[in-house]
Amino acid sequence: IGHGVGPVEFYPDGRRIVLGFDDDTVRVWDAMLVTEVLTMVGHTGAVRSVSVSSDGRRIVSSSDDKTIHVWDAMTGIQALSIIGGHTSSVTCVVFSPGGKTIASASRDGIVRIWDAITGAAVVRALQRHVNVVSSVMFSPDCGKLVSGSADNTIRVWDLTAGVQTSVLCHTTVTSLGFSPDGQQIISGSYDRTIRVWDVSTCTPLSELPGDDVSVSSVAYSPDGRQIISGGGDFNVLIWDTTLGTNDVLPALEGHIAAKPSANHGRQIVSGSYNGTVIVWDAISGAASFPPLESHRGEVWFVTFSRDGSCVISQSDGGTILYDAASGRQLHNHHPVEEYDNQFSDSIKINGGYIVDFSH
């Protein structure tokens, strides 16, 4: 392919993968045959975010060119282009759970909601952040949106009224997400803590001690019974949300960015500073197979496919697809041009990256 890979996401059925590239293209791989099946051309800047609708029929992408494009996920034909909504690079886009609307956020500090079919603004621009917005996520019922920013705030928005309902302060937030039932928000921070917030009252329910250095990623398991965190002390913590207890997976030098799989939280995948990827058994805490050592540098993105059958990981040196059951490498793409990782910190807390769960 010959260019650096940026954002990546699986189709709902796990059979295809959509990727954004710094050569301004959006491309689709067949995950089973490991071949490129679609190339979408339309952006004039590096692609910073991609999202696939829940029915697998549409792809939305955003770019440094300040635009948002919607594509037919089967044919690659551009269905919609949204121009003029942002004045700077669009750092993240995501479909709502039902696919009717799209949320976008930008380095201009603005969050916007769009009709996914017409491209019309659904509510007025949400303008309260004072720095780059790096993460947006819909609540499961689509009634609320949560956004995270480099301004050290998490903002909750009522999408019916188009207004901000609360501001949650957590120093230098690195990661956030909704619980599966939409009743709670979880956030991780460089202050070494994990906070759980009540969505209805916007008050903190609990503060969990995270890693000794910082918390780089947090996420709920698909059933909401576990919270997984990874951080700078190289530990992976698993919290039981019903009992309030936690287990620590064996410390391996450099391992961060834990994430449960789609198969009811039975597996966790982690990436590392030293270039390895490990798949863990979430019950026993044992590695499912020896560490996967194919990357040439720090792994800054790992995820399971939505059905839990595959793992995809990224580093500046390339993108690798593995079989989640055996660890067998299915594909290894090393770009000729190293990916421009200037937005790596914001990408890591994007809903389409570390904190997003496959459903």
C-alpha positions as CSV (number, residue, x, y, z in Angstrom):
1,I,0.0,0.0,0.0
2,G,2.9,2.3,0.7
3,H,1.5,4.8,3.1
4,G,1.1,5.3,6.8
5,V,-2.0,3.9,8.5
6,G,-4.1,6.0,10.9
7,P,-7.5,5.2,12.3
8,V,-9.0,1.7,11.9
9,E,-12.3,0.0,12.7
10,F,-13.9,-3.4,12.0
11,Y,-17.2,-3.8,10.3
12,P,-19.9,-5.2,12.6
13,D,-19.7,-8.7,11.3
14,G,-15.9,-8.7,11.6
15,R,-15.3,-9.7,8.0
16,R,-13.9,-6.3,6.8
17,I,-11.7,-3.6,8.3
18,V,-11.8,0.1,7.3
19,L,-8.6,2.1,7.6
20,G,-7.7,5.8,7.2
21,F,-4.4,6.7,5.6
22,D,-2.1,9.7,5.6
23,D,-2.2,9.7,1.8
24,D,-5.8,11.1,2.1
25,T,-7.6,7.7,1.3
26,V,-10.0,5.5,3.2
27,R,-9.5,1.8,2.4
28,V,-11.2,-1.5,3.2
29,W,-9.6,-4.9,3.8
30,D,-11.3,-8.3,3.7
31,A,-10.2,-9.6,7.1
32,M,-10.4,-13.2,6.1
33,L,-8.7,-13.1,2.7
34,V,-6.5,-10.3,3.9
35,T,-6.8,-8.4,0.6
36,E,-7.8,-4.8,-0.1
37,V,-11.3,-4.6,-1.6
38,L,-12.1,-0.9,-1.7
39,T,-10.2,2.4,-2.0
40,M,-12.1,5.6,-1.3
41,V,-10.7,8.9,-2.6
42,G,-12.1,12.3,-1.7
43,H,-10.2,13.8,1.2
44,T,-7.4,16.2,0.6
45,G,-5.7,15.7,3.9
46,A,-4.7,12.9,6.2
47,V,-7.6,10.8,7.5
48,R,-7.9,11.2,11.2
49,S,-11.0,9.1,12.2
50,V,-13.3,6.5,10.7
51,S,-16.5,4.9,12.0
52,V,-18.8,2.1,10.6
53,S,-22.6,2.3,11.1
54,S,-24.1,-0.5,13.2
55,D,-25.7,-2.1,10.2
56,G,-22.4,-2.1,8.3
57,R,-23.7,-0.2,5.4
58,R,-21.9,3.1,5.7
59,I,-18.5,4.5,6.7
60,V,-17.9,8.0,7.9
61,S,-14.4,9.5,7.8
62,S,-12.9,12.8,8.9
63,S,-9.7,14.5,7.9
64,D,-7.1,17.3,8.3
65,D,-8.9,18.9,5.3
66,K,-11.7,19.9,7.8
67,T,-14.3,17.8,6.0
68,I,-16.4,14.7,6.8
69,H,-17.3,12.1,4.2
70,V,-19.9,9.3,4.3
71,W,-19.3,6.3,2.0
72,D,-21.3,3.3,0.9
73,A,-19.5,0.5,2.8
74,M,-20.1,-2.1,0.2
75,T,-19.3,-0.1,-3.0
76,G,-17.0,2.6,-1.7
77,I,-19.1,5.3,-3.5
78,Q,-19.2,8.6,-1.7
79,A,-22.8,9.2,-0.4
80,L,-22.3,12.5,1.4
81,S,-19.8,15.3,2.0
82,I,-20.0,17.7,4.9
83,I,-17.9,20.8,4.3
84,G,-17.7,24.0,6.5
85,G,-18.7,22.5,9.8
86,H,-15.3,22.9,11.3
87,T,-12.4,25.4,11.0
88,S,-9.6,23.0,11.8
89,S,-8.7,19.3,11.5
90,V,-11.7,17.0,12.4
91,T,-10.1,14.8,15.0
92,C,-13.0,12.3,15.5
93,V,-16.3,11.2,14.0
94,V,-18.6,8.5,15.2
95,F,-22.0,7.1,14.2
96,S,-24.8,7.0,16.8
97,P,-25.8,3.5,17.8
98,G,-28.7,3.5,15.4
99,G,-26.8,5.1,12.6
100,K,-29.2,8.0,12.2
101,T,-26.7,10.7,13.3
102,I,-23.0,11.4,13.3
103,A,-21.0,13.3,15.9
104,S,-17.8,15.1,14.9
105,A,-15.2,17.0,16.9
106,S,-12.3,19.1,16.0
107,R,-9.1,20.9,17.0
108,D,-11.3,24.0,16.9
109,G,-12.9,22.8,20.2
110,I,-16.4,22.4,18.6
111,V,-18.6,19.3,18.7
112,R,-21.3,18.9,16.0
113,I,-24.2,16.5,15.4
114,W,-25.2,15.8,11.8
115,D,-28.0,13.9,10.1
116,A,-26.3,10.9,8.6
117,I,-28.4,10.9,5.4
118,T,-28.8,14.6,4.6
119,G,-25.7,16.0,6.3
120,A,-27.8,18.7,7.9
121,A,-26.9,20.0,11.4
122,V,-29.3,18.3,13.9
123,V,-28.5,20.7,16.7
124,R,-26.6,23.9,16.9
125,A,-22.8,23.7,17.4
126,L,-21.8,22.5,20.9
127,Q,-19.2,25.1,21.8
128,R,-17.9,24.9,25.4
129,H,-14.5,23.2,25.1
130,V,-11.5,25.6,25.0
131,N,-9.0,23.2,23.4
132,V,-8.9,20.3,21.0
133,V,-11.7,17.8,21.4
134,S,-10.2,14.3,21.2
135,S,-13.1,12.0,22.0
136,V,-16.8,11.8,21.5
137,M,-19.2,9.0,22.3
138,F,-23.0,8.6,22.2
139,S,-24.9,7.1,25.1
140,P,-26.5,3.8,24.2
141,D,-30.0,5.4,23.9
142,C,-28.6,8.3,21.8
143,G,-30.0,10.8,24.2
144,K,-26.7,12.1,25.4
145,L,-23.2,12.7,24.1
146,V,-20.0,12.8,26.1
147,S,-16.9,14.6,24.8
148,G,-13.4,14.7,26.2
149,S,-10.9,17.5,25.6
150,A,-7.3,18.6,26.2
151,D,-8.9,21.4,28.3
152,N,-9.1,18.8,31.2
153,T,-12.9,18.5,31.1
154,I,-15.5,15.9,30.1
155,R,-18.7,17.5,29.0
156,V,-22.1,15.8,28.9
157,W,-24.6,17.1,26.3
158,D,-28.4,16.6,26.1
159,L,-28.9,16.0,22.4
160,T,-32.6,16.7,22.4
161,A,-32.2,20.2,23.6
162,G,-28.7,20.7,22.2
163,V,-27.3,22.0,25.5
164,Q,-24.5,21.1,27.9
165,T,-25.9,19.5,31.0
166,S,-22.7,19.1,33.1
167,V,-19.0,19.5,33.2
168,L,-16.9,16.7,34.8
169,C,-13.4,17.7,35.9
170,H,-10.7,15.1,35.9
171,T,-7.1,16.3,35.5
172,T,-5.7,15.6,32.0
173,V,-8.3,13.0,31.0
174,T,-6.8,10.2,28.8
175,S,-9.7,7.9,28.3
176,L,-13.5,7.8,28.8
177,G,-16.6,5.8,27.9
178,F,-20.2,4.9,28.7
179,S,-21.3,1.8,30.6
180,P,-23.3,-0.5,28.4
181,D,-26.6,0.6,30.1
182,G,-25.7,4.2,29.7
183,Q,-26.1,5.0,33.4
184,Q,-22.4,5.7,34.1
185,I,-19.4,7.3,32.6
186,I,-15.9,6.2,33.3
187,S,-12.7,8.3,32.9
188,G,-9.0,7.7,33.3
189,S,-6.4,10.3,34.0
190,Y,-2.7,11.2,34.2
191,D,-3.4,11.8,37.9
192,R,-3.4,8.0,38.4
193,T,-7.1,7.6,39.1
194,I,-10.1,6.1,37.5
195,R,-13.5,7.8,38.2
196,V,-17.0,6.5,37.7
197,W,-19.7,9.1,37.3
198,D,-23.5,8.9,37.6
199,V,-24.9,10.2,34.3
200,S,-28.2,11.4,35.8
201,T,-26.7,13.4,38.6
202,C,-23.3,14.0,37.1
203,T,-21.6,13.3,40.4
204,P,-18.7,10.9,41.0
205,L,-19.8,7.5,42.3
206,S,-16.4,6.2,43.0
207,E,-12.7,6.8,42.6
208,L,-10.5,3.8,41.9
209,P,-6.8,3.9,42.4
210,G,-5.2,3.2,39.1
211,D,-1.6,2.7,38.1
212,D,1.3,4.2,40.0
213,V,2.3,6.4,37.1
214,S,-0.8,7.2,35.0
215,V,-3.9,5.6,33.6
216,S,-3.7,5.5,29.8
217,S,-6.9,3.6,29.0
218,V,-10.1,2.5,30.7
219,A,-13.1,0.6,29.4
220,Y,-16.1,-1.4,30.5
221,S,-16.5,-5.0,29.6
222,P,-19.5,-5.6,27.2
223,D,-21.7,-6.8,30.1
224,G,-20.7,-3.9,32.4
225,R,-19.5,-6.2,35.2
226,Q,-15.8,-5.3,34.7
227,I,-13.7,-2.2,34.3
228,I,-10.3,-2.7,32.7
229,S,-7.5,-0.2,33.0
230,G,-4.0,0.0,31.7
231,G,-1.3,2.5,32.5
232,G,2.3,3.6,32.8
233,D,3.3,1.2,35.6
234,F,2.9,-1.7,33.0
235,N,0.0,-3.4,35.0
236,V,-3.4,-4.3,33.6
237,L,-6.1,-3.9,36.3
238,I,-9.5,-5.7,36.2
239,W,-12.1,-4.2,38.5
240,D,-15.3,-6.1,39.5
241,T,-18.0,-3.4,39.4
242,T,-20.4,-5.4,41.6
243,L,-17.9,-6.2,44.4
244,G,-15.5,-3.3,44.1
245,T,-12.5,-5.6,44.1
246,N,-9.7,-5.7,41.6
247,D,-7.2,-8.2,40.2
248,V,-3.8,-7.4,38.6
249,L,-2.6,-9.2,35.5
250,P,1.1,-10.2,35.7
251,A,3.3,-7.1,35.1
252,L,5.1,-7.3,31.8
253,E,7.6,-4.6,31.0
254,G,6.0,-2.0,28.8
255,H,2.4,-3.3,28.7
256,I,-0.4,-0.8,28.5
257,A,-3.8,-0.2,26.8
258,A,-5.9,-3.1,28.0
259,K,-9.2,-3.9,26.3
260,P,-11.8,-6.7,26.8
261,S,-13.0,-8.6,23.8
262,A,-16.5,-8.9,22.5
263,N,-17.0,-12.4,23.9
264,H,-18.5,-11.3,27.2
265,G,-15.2,-10.1,28.6
266,R,-13.5,-13.5,28.6
267,Q,-10.4,-12.1,26.9
268,I,-8.3,-8.9,27.1
269,V,-5.8,-7.7,24.7
270,S,-3.0,-5.3,25.5
271,G,-0.3,-3.5,23.5
272,S,3.1,-2.4,24.7
273,Y,5.9,0.1,24.6
274,N,8.3,-2.7,23.7
275,G,6.3,-3.7,20.6
276,T,4.5,-6.8,21.8
277,V,0.8,-7.7,21.9
278,I,-0.6,-10.1,24.5
279,V,-4.1,-11.7,24.6
280,W,-5.1,-12.6,28.2
281,D,-7.7,-14.9,29.8
282,A,-9.8,-12.4,31.8
283,I,-10.7,-15.1,34.4
284,S,-7.4,-16.7,35.1
285,G,-5.1,-13.8,34.2
286,A,-2.9,-16.1,32.2
287,A,-1.7,-15.3,28.7
288,S,-3.7,-17.2,26.1
289,F,-0.4,-17.8,24.1
290,P,3.1,-16.4,24.1
291,P,3.5,-12.6,23.4
292,L,3.2,-11.6,19.8
293,E,6.4,-9.9,18.9
294,S,5.9,-8.6,15.3
295,H,5.9,-4.8,15.8
296,R,9.1,-2.8,15.4
297,G,8.1,0.0,17.9
298,E,5.5,1.0,20.6
299,V,2.1,-0.4,20.0
300,W,-0.3,2.5,20.4
301,F,-3.6,0.8,19.3
302,V,-5.1,-2.6,19.9
303,T,-8.6,-3.9,19.4
304,F,-10.7,-7.0,18.9
305,S,-13.1,-7.4,16.0
306,R,-16.7,-7.1,17.1
307,D,-17.2,-10.9,17.1
308,G,-13.9,-11.4,19.1
309,S,-12.3,-13.6,16.4
310,C,-9.5,-11.2,15.3
311,V,-7.1,-8.8,16.9
312,I,-5.7,-5.8,15.1
313,S,-2.8,-3.8,16.4
314,Q,-0.9,-0.7,15.2
315,S,2.5,0.9,15.7
316,D,4.4,3.5,13.7
317,G,5.9,0.6,11.9
318,G,2.7,-1.0,10.6
319,T,-0.6,-2.7,11.1
320,I,-1.0,-6.4,12.0
321,L,-4.0,-8.6,12.0
322,Y,-4.0,-11.8,14.2
323,D,-6.3,-14.7,14.8
324,A,-7.5,-14.1,18.4
325,A,-7.8,-17.9,19.3
326,S,-4.3,-18.9,18.2
327,G,-2.3,-15.7,17.8
328,R,-1.5,-16.7,14.2
329,Q,-0.6,-13.7,12.1
330,L,-3.0,-13.2,9.3
331,H,-1.5,-10.0,7.8
332,N,1.3,-7.6,8.3
333,H,1.4,-4.3,6.6
334,H,4.6,-2.2,7.0
335,P,4.1,1.3,5.5
336,V,6.8,2.8,3.4
337,E,6.1,6.2,4.9
338,E,6.0,6.3,8.7
339,Y,2.6,7.4,10.0
340,D,2.5,11.0,11.2
341,N,1.6,10.4,14.8
342,Q,1.1,14.0,15.9
343,F,-2.4,13.3,17.1
344,S,-1.5,10.0,18.9
345,D,-2.5,11.2,22.3
346,S,-6.0,12.3,21.1
347,I,-6.4,9.2,19.0
348,K,-5.8,7.0,22.0
349,I,-8.9,8.3,23.8
350,N,-11.1,8.4,20.8
351,G,-14.4,6.2,20.9
352,G,-13.2,4.5,17.8
353,Y,-9.9,3.5,19.4
354,I,-8.6,2.3,22.9
355,V,-11.8,2.9,24.9
356,D,-14.3,1.7,22.3
357,F,-15.8,-1.8,22.8
358,S,-16.9,-4.0,20.0
359,H,-20.6,-4.9,20.2
